[in-house]
Amino acid sequence: MLLKYKYKLKPHKRQAVIISNWLSMARKQYNYRLAQRLNWFEATRTPVNACPLNVSVVGTLHATSVHRIYQNIPEFRVQTRDGRKKDNNGNPITRKGDKHPNIINGYVTWETVQLADLAQTKKLFPEYKSMHSQVLQDVIQRVQTTMDNFTKPDKNGKTTGRPKFKGKHYYNSFSYPQLSNANIVKNANGRYCVNLPKIGLVPFVFNRQISKGFKVKTGTVIREADGWYISLTIEDKTVPVEVAEIQPTLKNSKGIDLGLLHYTFTSDGEFIEVPKFFRLSENRLSKLQVRLAKKQKHSKPWKILKGKIARLHQLIARQRLDWQFKLAYHLFSDVSVIFLEDLQIANLVRRCKAKLGDNGQFLPNGQSAKSGLNKSLQDAAFGQFVQVLEYVAWKLGKRIIKVDPKGTSQHCWECLNKVSKSLSQRWHSCPECGQELDRDYNSALLIQKIGLLSTQEEDITSVKTAVSFSLTEESRALPTGERREYVKLKVARIISEKIDISSFSTF
């Protein structure tokens, strides 16, 4: 099992200067190495209609271009020590003096090339000798990870955007890949310190003891608005990582509906109001930003106000996260399974499509009102809350099940009849079965119902399939003649309510 514990660092002035300088040098090295990778990437691109299918792109380039691409890349690297991996006889698989190619089929093994080039970097820029070697190597590995995310698709077939160079305020950490429990010691004054190589004993707030059996693996020094922190990765291989497999029932589960009027409305009738942390601090934040706009950029008063604004944003984020954790533990206090909607947050906060008039001018498209809604959605941070719920469920040995959100606010939970409602209509009134209740309460009950059905019936995965299944079962219970008449009446009602008939293709 891998866990991360975060602690507040209390470095002395000399140590704070060293940490700040290291972070600046790491950022410069990251940008330089990323530029190397992007230059190679651009130099070896070719139009898609001229891309060779059976050879490297480099093989199709002019000899001058090939020389320019490879001019600073050594063809081989010589191993400087015996390899750590050994064969069955205990002998090293690779030995000192072995040659390994840096260019394979026209493609450069960039990670090994850039790691080997760090020695030359220290000769050209002696200040890099003060940095720990593994901290510099971690910078190269970050570049490699960034390029892999850009060029290689993930399990969903998606890649990230083109990597960007990091500005001063966007590169905020460096890592020690190898730390251990021995790095946490007490100094002469009895104060807990973390021994960071080439920096020294840095005092820190050891407010959370490391559990017995867990070993410290890595440490990441992080810059935040209120100072320096260290995030320790700890591991205990004897503790298995298991996801609870609990069979949900009506008694041990609840459905929750997320919204902006009620943050959560549960299927047992409990509702939690939206806290609005950002909205409550918005007035104070705007006043600070007005004062900041009047100051000269990069002056001392300007920097002081920038720090105040950053710390206020940090306070808002911490308030929200703390409240979400408390809410998650409260929701799991009486159940073992929670059903919730599988919301696509990126789609919820997407801008409205532009509308063009006949003369090419932009027409009102409702984005002005949507921007206020987007701010409230971002303030609610539903995506973060779902992640918190998943973590708390894993920690408590409980379970989260996500339900397709389509139709959960437009159907009755009791009879699955469609009851169309606009966003301003907050009351659910079903003409079919007579249910009268709050629309969010109805949605929570429906989410629980669909979730329970989805774990019992393989064919039911959403409200749409549940409605189809329900109508099919009702029609089968009738005699043949009445069944045809029943289907005709249902189809007529569907047409009158403008419901898509394709969703009832089982007839």
N, C-alpha and C positions, 0 to 999 in steps of 0.2 A: 504494500500500500504506500502511495506517495501522498504527502501532505505538504502544505506551505504555511509557515508561521511568519508573521511580519512583526518587526520590532522597531521602536524608535531609537535612532542613533543619537548620541550626545558627544560628537567629536570636539576635541580641543581646536583652537583657532588654526594651529599649524596643520592639524589633520584635515580640517575642513578645506583649507587651501589646496592640499594635496589631492583630496577627492575631487574638488572642482576642476583642477588642472587635468587630472586623469580623464574626467568625463569629457572635457573639451578636446583632448587629444584623441580619445576614442571616437568622438563624432567626426573629426577631420579624417581619421583613418577610414571610417565607414564610408564617408562620401567619396574618398579617393578610390577605394576598392570597388564601390558600386559604379563609379564612372568607368573604370576599366571594363567591368562586365557589360555595361550598357553600350560602350563603344564597340566592343566585340559583337554584341548582339545586332547592332545596326549595320556593322560592316559585312556581316554574313547573311543579311536578309536578301531575298530575291522576290520579284513579282510572282504571285501565286500561279499565273498562267505560264511561267517559265521555270517552275520549281522542279528539279530533277527528282525522280522517284527512287532511284537505285544507287545513288552516290551522294557524297557530302556536297553541300552547297559550295564549300571552299574549292572543290575540284573544278567548278565551272568558272571561277574568277580568273582574271588576267594575272600573269606572273608577277607584275609590279604590285598589284593589289594583295596578292598572297604574301609577298615579301614584307609589305607594310603591316599586314595583320600579325605575322609571326615574328617580327624583328626583335621584340623584347621578351620573347618566350623561349626559355631553354628547351631543347628537344628532349633531354633526359634529366632526371634527378637522381643523385647518388645517395643511397641510404647511409646514414651516419652512425647507426648502431643496430644491434640485433633486434629483430622484431619480438613483440611480446607473445604472439600466438605461437604455439608449439604443436608438433605432430605427436603421434602416438608414442614415439620413442623419447619424447621430451626435448627434442632438438628444435631450435627456432625455424619457423617456416621461411622467413626472410632473414638475410644476414647482412652485416655491415659490409658496405662496398657494392651491394647489388644495385643495378641500374633499372630504373622504372621510367617508361615513356610518359611525357607530359601531354603528348598529342596522340590521340587514338582515332583513326579513321577521319582525320581532319578536325576533330573536336578536342578542345582543350579541357583538361581536368583542372578547372580553375581553382578549386579549393586548395589542392596541394601546391599549385604554382604560387598562389598568394600567401600561403602559410610559409613556404620556403623563402619568399621575398621579404619577409619581416626582418631577417638578418640584415639585408641591404638597407631597409628603412632605418634601422637603428644606427647604421654607419652614417647615413646622410643627415639624420635628425637625432642627435645624441640625447635629446630630452626624452625620447621614447625608451631609453635604457632604464629610466627610473620606474617605468610601469612593469608590473608583473607580467611575465611572458604569457601565462594562460589567459589573462584579461585581454591581451591583444589578440590571441588566437580565437577567443570567443567572438571578437568583432568580425573576423573573417567568416566564422560559422553563421553569424547573423546575416551577413551578405548572401551567403550560400542559401540559407533558408528563404530569404526574400526573393531571390531569383528563381528558386524552385517553385515558390507559390505563384510567381508570375508566368512561368513557362510550362509547368506541369499541372494538369487539372486534378481537382480533388475527387472524392468518391462520388460527388454529384455532377462531375464533369465541368465544374466551374473553376476559373482562375481569378486571381486578384488583378487589380489594375497595374499599370506601369509603376515600378518603384520610384519613389521621390527622394531627393536629397534632404537630409535632416538639418533644419535650422537649430539655433541655439536652444530654443524652448521646446523642441520636438524630439530631442535625444536625451533621455533622462535617467539612464541606468547603465551600469556595466556589471559584469558577472565574474565570479570566481568559480570555475567549473569543479574544483576539488577543494572542499572544506570537510571538516570532521568535527565530532563532539569535542575533541581536544582543543579546538579553536575558541571554545567558550570557557573562559577562565575568570578568576577574580584577581584584581590588582592588589597592590600593597595596602590600599585603603579598604579592602574588602568589597569593592564595587564590581559588579559583573561587567565584563568587557568581552568583545569579540576580537580575536587576534587576526587582523587582516594582513597578509604578507605584504611587506614593503610600505605599509602604512603604520602598523603598530597596534597596540591595545586600544581599541576604540570603546569608550563606555557606552552602554546601551541599556534600555529599560527592559529587563528580563521579566516581563509580567506574565509570561506563559511558559511553564516548565515543559521541556520536551519529554514526552511519555517514555517510559522504560521500554527498551527494545528498539526504539527508533534511532536511526543514525543520520547525522547531518551529511548531505551529499553536495549541495551547491549553495552559494550565497550570492544574492543580487543586491547591490547598493543602488537605492532609488532616490531621486530628488523629487520632493513634493513642495507644495506652497509653504508649508510650515517647517521645512527642514529636511534632514536626511533619514532614510529608513533602510533596513536590511530585511530582505525576504529570504528565509532559509527553507530549502527543500529538504524534507526528512523522509526516510524510507524505512519500512520494516517488511521484509519479504515474507515473514511468517504469518502476517495478517492478510488473509485473502480479500480481494476486492469483489464483493458480491452485490448483485442487485436483487432485492427482495421480489419473490414471485408469490404475491398474495392474490387469492381468488376474491374479487370484489363481490360483495353482497349489498342488499339494501341497508343493512344495519351498520356495516363497517366502512361505508363509503359516503361521500357527499360530492355534489357538483357545485362549482363556483363559476359565477359570471363576472367578468371584469368590465368595468365601465368608468365613466368620468363623473356620473352623479353619485353612484355608490362604487367605491373602489372594488369591493368584493361583495357579492350577494350570494349566500350559500343556499343550498337546497333545503336546509333545516330552518330557514327564515331569518337567519342572522345577516345583518348588513354592516359594512364598515365604510365610513365616510372617507372621501378623498382628502389626504392631508395638505396638498398644495404647498409644498415646501418652497418651491421657486417663486410661486405667486406671492407668498407672504414676504419674501425678501426682495421682491422685484423693485419696490419703491426705494429701498436703501441702496440697492445695486445701481439703479438709474442715477441717483444723486452722485454716487462715487464716479460713475462714468462721465457725467457732465463736468465734474471737477477735473477729471483726468484730461478731457478734451481741451481744457483751457491752459494746461501746463505745457511747457516746452518739452519736446520729445527727448528722452534719455537724460533729462535733468534729474537732480536728486529728489525734488518733490514728486516728479512724474513716476520715478521708480518706487517711491513709498506708496503712492496711490495704486500702482499696478500690483504691489504685494497685497494691499488690503482687498482689492477686488479678487485676486486669486484665492486668498484665504476665505473670503465669503463664499465663492463657488465651491471650495472644498468643504466648508461647513454644510452647505445645502446638500451636497452629494452624500456626506457622511450621515446627516440626519435621515435622509431617504433610505439609505442602505440599512441603517440600524432599525428603523421602523419596519422595513420589509422583513427582516429576520425575525423580529418579534411577532409580526403578523403570521409568518409561516409556521412558527412553533405553535401559535395559538390555533391555527386551522387544523394542525395535525394532533391537537391535544385529545380529541375524542373519536378520531377515525384512523383507519390504516390506509385508505385509498382515497385519492382526490381526483376527480375528473375536471378538466378545464379545456377551454377552446385552444386550438392550435393556431394562434393568431400570427399573421404575417405583418409585423410592425412596419416594415419598410413600405408596404402597400398602403397602410393606414396614413402615413405621414407624407405620401407622395403629393407633389404639386398638381393642381388642376391643369387639364389640357388647355392650351391657348385657343382662343376663338378669334377667327379673322372675319372681318366684314367684306362686303363686295369690293370696296375700294382699297383693301389690303390693310386697313387699320385694325388694331387689336380691340376686341369687344370685352366687356366685363364677363369674367368667367367664374366668379365666386372665390377667387384665391385670397382676397382680402379677409373674408370671414374664415376661410380654411386655415389661414396662417395662425389665427387665434386658437383654433381647434388643435393644430399641430403642436403649438406651444404647450397646451394642456396635456396632450398625449406624451410629449417628451418629459414633462414634469412628472407624470404618473409612472413612467419607466416600467411599462408592463413586461418588456423583454427581460429586464434585469430581475423583476420579481419572479418570473417563471424559472430563471436560472437559480434563484435563491430557493424556490420551492423544491426544485429537483435535488439541490444539494442537501437540504434539510431532510427530504424524504430518504435519500441514500444514507444519511448519517443516522437516522432513527430506524432504519430497516423497514421503511414503508414505501408506498408506491404512488407514482403520478401517471395518469393515463390521459393523453390528449385526444380531443374529439374534433372532427371537422366542424368549423364554425358556421358553415353555410346553412342558413335557414333556422338557426337556433333562436332568433328573436321574432320570427314570422310564423311560427307554428305553435299550436297548443300542446302542452306537455301531456295532457290527459288523453286526447283523442287524435292527436297529430294533424288536426284540421288546420289549414293555412288561414291565418288571420293577419292580413296585411296591415302594417303600422308604419307611420313615418317616424323619424327620429324624435320629433317633439311629442308624440303620443306615448305617455308613460304608463298607461293602464291596458292590461290585456283582458279582453272580453270576448269569449268564444261563443258564437251563436249555435254551435253544434252540440256542445256538452254543457254549456252554461258556466264554465269556469270564469271567475272574476278575481283577478289578483294583479299585483305589480308586474310589469313586463320583465324586469330583471329577475324577479323571483321565479316567474314562469320559465325564463331562459335557464336558470340554474337547475330547476327540476328537469327540464328537457335534456340538458347536458348530462345529468346523472342517468336519466333513462336511456339515452343513446349509448352512453358509456357502458352501462350494464348489458344492454343488448349486444353491443359489439364484442363483448367478452364471452357471450353465450352463443351467439349466432354468427357464423363466419360471413354470411352474406350481408350483414348490416354493419355499415361503416360510417353512415352519416344520416342526417334527417331525411334526405332524399330516398335512400334505400330503405329506411325504416317505414316511410309512408307507403312505398311500393309494396313492401312485405305485408303491411297491415291491411291494405286494400285487397291484396291477393287472398289473405287468410279469411277476410270477411266474405268475399265472393264465393270461396270454396264451401263455406258453411251453408250456402243457400242451395235450393233445388236448381236444376238446369235452367228452367224457364225464368225463374225469378233472378237467377244469376245474370242472365243477359240484360234484363230490365235494370238490375242494380248497376251494372257497368255503364249502361246508357245514361242513367241519372248522374252517376259520378262524373262521367266525361262531360255532360252538359254543365254541371256545376264548375268543373275545372275550366271550361271555356269561358263561362260567365265571369270567373274570377281572374281570367287571363293567366292561368298557371300553365307552364310548359308541359304539353302532353307527352313529350319525349321522355319525361321522367317516369312515366307510367307504362313503359313499353312491355311490362310483363303481361299485360292483357293481350 
